[in-house]
Amino acid sequence: MARSNTRPTSRDVAHAAGVSQAAVSLVLGDKWRGRVSETTAERVREAARELGYRPNLAARNLRLGHTRTVLLVVPALTTEFFAGVYTGAARIAARHGFGVVLYPSPEGIGPARDPFASAQAALDGVIASSMAADALTAIRGDQLPLVMLDSDPTGSLGAATVNLDITDGIRQVTDHLLGLGHRRILHLAADVPSWTFDIRARELAARIAAVPGTEIRTARAPISIDGARTATETALATPGPRPTAIVCDDDKLAAGAYKALRRLGLRIPDDISVTGLDDLALATAIDPELTTVRLDAETFGERGMQALLAVLDGREPESGDIPVELVVRGSTAPPHTAG
């Protein structure tokens, strides 16, 4: 069903017909023969009629290659990581004659002003991080071919989703710490409403709960070094046995945890182990160097652009999450009282 207060989109048609946005593009662009069945094509046409859907002609012209420009919408968070995403996306785009415009949501998350309102520029499609998804409505990016990064594949706004295997990254972190003998874990969680951070919390809790005699506590912090320092100090001041390891959602949070631990006179990893996630340059700038999960930002960007090109061509994008790798450095060691 189309939302009553907005013009129906190809996504609404896809939902009503029970098909992908790519299939809608093929049928309404009259390129479906040999790719989708006659029955499916008729179902799409019927859904479009019922919803009163009319293709956006400007967007259609773009898909024919008139501007060959893609918008990459990212949060203004962990910008080093998203710089890598941009580099990868732009590399693939250039090979196909496309340009990529990077648009960081001004507040990191939440609505954003249309960067093209004054120029009345048009776009072929959009690649967007789930952390900046709220910006899409404001810039009408959800009415163009859309690929979501770091997004729940079952409830994604986009015609395709591309994800890093964050679940496996958390598994690797947890197995590493449990293998060292850690049983009391503090999760320093990013205080950002996003699928990728929900996945981290869920997987960590499940892996820890599966081992008898373990305990996990959660402290939430904004993705900033000062926010993480404050949250860590508060968590460690709570009565009860001190955690022997801190699992951080992000390397920047880990750097904040380092500052808190130093202020409290605790040594890393002798008194407490710390892990991060991202493998930013920061991970080897702090001392001891940080055990963290390496995320390949450039491959992430490449796969996002390849997925969008597939959607524009009416092809199925490559499936499967992008592998990640635990990098063990000096911030983790067995606790004093293993077992």
Order of alpha helices (4+ residues) and beta strands (2+ residues): alpha-alpha-alpha-alpha-beta-alpha-beta-beta-alpha-beta-beta-alpha-beta-alpha-beta-alpha-beta-alpha-beta-alpha-beta-alpha-beta
